[in-house]
Amino acid sequence: MAATPTSTKTLPWLVGDRVQIQHKGQPKPGRISAIHHINDGVEYVVRTDPHDGGMGEVLNIWTSSGTSSFLTALGGAR
């Protein structure tokens, strides 16, 4: 019996990409630290840049399309 093909989305982001995330109405710079394909959607795990030498926040963005208005490109190399 043949395996059922799974849907493959072309994603705009890769692990390591620099992004700006809208969080609580404020833009925050960060980096994609993981991408998970779950339940016909995509979850992006973003770690924001730390402030004052502390740790950044870990934010999860789930989308059914692979894109999100909460994430935009941030200048700089991967």
N, C-alpha and C positions, 0 to 999 in steps of 0.2 A: 504494500500500500504506500502511495506517495505521500510525502510530507505536505502539509498545508503551507502554502507560501505566506510569509508575513509581510506586512506593509513596511516599506522602508521610506522614511522621510528624509529629504535633503535638509539638513539643519543649517541655520545661518551661523551657529557658534560651534566652536570646538573647545575641548578642555584646554585651559591655559589662556584663552582669549581674554583680553582686557575689555571690560564693559562698564557702563554706567547703569545703575539700577535705581529706579524710583522707589523709595521706601519712606512711608509716612510723609509723603509730599515733598521729600527732599532728595535730590540726586546724590548718589554716593558712588565713588569709583570702587571697582572690585575686579575680581577675576573668576572665570568659570572654573570650579574645582572638580566638578563631576557632572555627567549627563546620564540620566536613567530613562530608559524606555519603559513606561508603565501604562497599563490599561488604555491602549490606543492613544497615548499621549506621550509627552516628553516632560521630564522634570529636570530643570537646571539647578544645580547647587552653586551658589555664588558666595564667595568669602569677600566681604568688603575690606578695603584698606584700613589698617589700624590707625587710630588717632592717639597721639601722645605716648607712643611706644607701647600701647596696650595691644589687645587682640581685636581683630575685626569681627564683625558679626557674620554668621552663616545664615543665608537666606535661601529659601527654596521657592522656585517659580515653576508652576505646572501649567502646561498649555496643550491643547488638543491639536493645534496646528503646527507646533514647532517654533513659532515666533511669538513674541510678546511685546506689547507696548511698554512694559516695565523695563525692558532691556534695550540699550542702544550701544553702539560701538564707542569705544574710548580710544583715543590715539595711542600709538605705541605698538611695539612688536609683541608677538605671542610669547 
